[in-house]
Amino acid sequence: MQRPHRTIFLVAFTASLGLAGCKNKAEIKNAKSSLYDTDFAVVYSAALAATKAQYSEVDDFPGTGMIKTAWHQVQYANNNDELGSPRTVQQTQGVSAGSTQAQNTMGGTQGQNGMTTPTRLAYKRYFVRFDISVVGGRPWRVKVVGHAAEWEPGNAMPTELRGMARPPWLDGRTETLQLDIYRKMKAFAVPMKEEVVVENTPKMPKTDPSTFKDVPAPAGQRLATVKDALARRDYTALRAAIADDVVWSLGGAPGADTAMAMWQADSESLDAMSRVIAAGCAAQGKGVACPAGEPKAGTWQLLVEPRGESWLVTSFLKAE
């Protein structure tokens, strides 16, 4: 006697899910195609609040309308299963945990309980970060660009995933952030007159090397490159400007990969690097120092020196 009621309930529940899905898709479409007709400060503050609600580590640049999140680990990215789980990794490879093929593919050993021993692949980690920019004029547009990265054991830094390597979960997370910003600003939303193509990366002003006075031209070019890489948190470009034997700690062994890992783990050091470059640089010895002279206790100093045909960062230390 209860079966007809149960069937009706299931049909109604399925229908409600379908309506919710359609509504959500419509809302996402509106989020992607809306401008916001209010003051810049209102739009920027709402975008910053929505971003911080999802991603705790954020750098904001109100002067340029930019918001940048740090790399955050993606704990769940495939059917709500944890990527660190050996079972999930096997499933993403299209094999089952108890099969001979699983043993051959994963390179693990199978115990009596049918579980496969975790391997190097099981310990991969995935990360996501976002560039959010408030652009144009009133009405303002909010662009959200997502980036994904993959880390494997033994690597000093995650590797950004681009092109065909771009993971399928990135678009969903990008849309979620777009939707959260839209919901905060829905009262001011107006439709775009025409669809605008979203660029892969937001453009930021480039530093003019000539702004670095009293330093060799190649040194000025290098300092401009480092300053822009820090503003964009472009770790690939920053690494290219660092000498392999860079001195980053008074007690630690020199090394660029270790230095990059430590600087990324402590964003204050990268902020300090930006500040010393902005404060002014001058020729010192065979290179350029930012700032020049003997550093005071508790302050940072950056050194850029010629290495072959290039100028590279050879030291970034906090004086004791």
N, C-alpha and C positions, 0 to 999 in steps of 0.2 A: 504493500500500500504506500510505502514511503518512496519507492523508486521514482514515480512521476515527479514528486516534489523535488527530489534530489536532482533529477534531470533538468527541471526548470531552473533550479538554483545554479547549476553548472553553466547552462546556456546564458543566464543573466550575468553571471560572473565573467564569462568569456567575453560577452558583449561589452561589459564595462571596461575590461582591460583593453579591448580594441578601441573604444572611444578615448580612453586615457592616452593610448599610444598615438592616435591621430592628433589629439590636442597637443601632446608634447612635440610632435613633429612640426605642427603649425607654429608653436611657440619658438622652436629652434629656428625656423625659417624667418620669423619676425626678428629674432635676435641678430641674425646675420645680415638683415637688410634694413635695419633701423638706424636713424640718426637721433641725436638728443638735443632738443631745443631748450637749452638752459645755459647758465653760466659755466665756463670751463671748470671752475673750482668745484662745482656740484658734481659734474660728470667725473672728474678725476678722483674726487674723494670716494664716490660710489664704486668706481672701478677698483680702487685701492682696497677698500673695505671688503668687497667680494673676493678679491684675490687673496687677501690675508686670511679670510675665513677658511680657505681651502689649503693654502700653502703658507706656512708660518714664516719662512725665511724669504724676505722680500727686500729688494733695493728700489727706492722710488726716486725719480728725478722730475719734480714738478716743472722745472724750467723748460724741459724738452717734452713734457707730456709722456714720459716713459715710466713703465713699471716692469721690473725684471725679477722673476723668482729665482732662487737658487735651485740646484738640482735636488729633487726630492725622490726618494726611493718609491717605486711602484710595488706595493705589497701584493695587490691582486690585479691581474691584468688579463686573465684568460678564463672566462666562464666562472668568475669569482673563486677560482682555486689559486692557492699560493704558488707563485713561480718557483719558490725555493723547495717545493715538495718534489721528491724524485718521481712520484707517481704522475704529477702534473707535467713534468718535463717529458716523461715517456709518452704521455697522451698527446702532447704537442708534436711529437715526432711520428705519431700515427702507429704506435706499437703498444702492446699490452705488457703489464708488469710480469706476467707469468710465462711468457713465451720464450722460446729459444731465440727468436729474432730479437726480442728485447735485450737478451744477454749480449748478443753479438753487436747490436746497435749501440747500447749504452756502455758496453765494456765493463759491466759490473758482474757480481756473483750473486746467485740466487740461493737463499737459505731455505730451511724447511717450511717456513711460513709463507713462501711464495713471494716475498718482497725482494726487490732488487736493491743491492747496496748502492748508495749515492755515489756518483762519479763527479768529475770536474764540471760536466754540463749542469748537474743539479745545483751547483753553487753559483750559477750566473745571477746577476742582479740587474734590474732595469730601473732607469731613472727618467724623470720628466721635469721639464722646466718650461716657463712661458715668458714671452715678450708681449707686453700689453702697451698699446700706445693710443693716446687721445690726439686725434689729428684733425686738420681742416680748420674751419671756423664755425661759428654758430649757424646752424645746428652741427654738433660735433659728432665725429665717428670714433668708435672704439674698435681697434684692431686687436685680435688675439692670435698669436702665432705660437704653436707648440713645438717643442723639441724633445726627442727621445734619445736615450743613451743606454749602452749595454756595458757592463763590467764583468770581466772574467778573473778568476783567481790568478795572481801573479802580475796583473796590470796595475800600474800606479794610478791611472785615471780611467774613467769610463770613456768609451768611444761613441761619438754621436752617430746615430743611425739616420742615413739619408737615402733618398731615391727608393730603390727596390727593397732596401733594408728597413724602411720606415715601418714600424709595427702597426697592426690594425687597430690597437686600442688607443692610439694617440688622438685620432679624430674625435672619438667619443669623449675623451677627457677635455679636449679643446672646446667642444660644443657645450659641455657641462659648465665650464667657466664662462663662456659667452652668455649662456642662459642665466646664470646667477647675476651677472652684471646687468643684463636686460631687465630682470625682475626688479632690481633695485631702482632702475631708471624708467620703468614702464610708463609712468605718468608723463614723462617728457618725450616719449618716443614718437618720431614721425617717420613715415616711409621714405626710402631713397627714391629719387626721381628715376634713377636707372642703376642697374647692378654694377658694382665696382669690383674689379678683380683684386683679390687680396694678394699682396706680395708675399713671397716666401719669408722675407725678413724685413722688419721696419728699417727705414733709412735713418741714420743718425749723422749729425754733422761730423766732418773729418777735421782733425787738428792740422793747422797750417804749420809745417816745420819751421818756417821763418819766424814764428813767435818765440822760438828759443834763441835768445840773443847771446852773443859772446861764446858760442860753442861751435865746433866744426859742423859744417852742413850735414855730413853723414850722421853725426851724433844727434842732431836735431831731428832728422828723419826717423831715427830709431826711437827717440823719445816720443815723437808724435804717434808712431805705431803702437808703442806700449800704452800710451794714454788712451787711445781709441779702443784697444783690446780690453783694457780694464773697464771702460765705460760700458762696453757691450758684454762683458764677462765672456769674451771669446778666448777660451783657454788654449785652443789650437794656435791662434795667432800669437798669444802671449808666450807659449812654449817656444815658438820659433825665434823669439827675441831673447831667449835666455841661454847663456853659455852652459855647456854640459857640466862644467865644474863650478857652477855658481856657488858662492858662499852665502848660505841662508841662515846659519846658526853658529854661534860662537862655540858651541859644544858638539854640533852634529857634523857628520861627514859631508863634504861638498857633493852636489849632485842635483841636476835640474829636475829629474822625475820626482825625487823625494821632496824637493822644494815646492814643486807644483802641488803635490798631494797635501802638504802641510798648509800651504797658503789657501787652498780650496777649503780645507777643513776649518780654517779660521779666517772668515771673510774680513775681519778687522785688519789683517796684514795687507790684504789687497786694497782696502780703503786707504790705509796708510801710504801705500805706494802711489795711489792717485794723488793724495794730498802733497807728498813731497815733490812730485813732478810739477804740480800746479803752483807750488810755492816758489819755484825758480831753481834753475840749474846753472852751473858755471864750470869752466874748464878747471881741472885740478890734476896735476901730475900728467900722466900720459892719457888720461881719460876725462870724463865729465862726472861731477858729483851733484846730487840733488838731496839736500842743499849743499853748497860748497863749505869747506872748512871742517874742523873737527866737530863731530856731533856731540851734543850735550847728553848727559845720562837720561835714559828713558825716551830718547828720540830716535827716529828711523833715518837711514841714509841709503840712497841708491847710487851705485856706481855703474857707469857705462864705459866700456873700453873697446878699442879696436882689436878684433880677432880676425887675422887674415884680411879679407876684403870687406868684412862686415863689422859693424859695431853691435855689441851684445851686452846685456845686463850681466855683470860678473859678480855683483855683490848687492845684497839687500839685507841689512842688519839693523837691529835695535841696540843702541849703545847701552852699556851697563854702568 
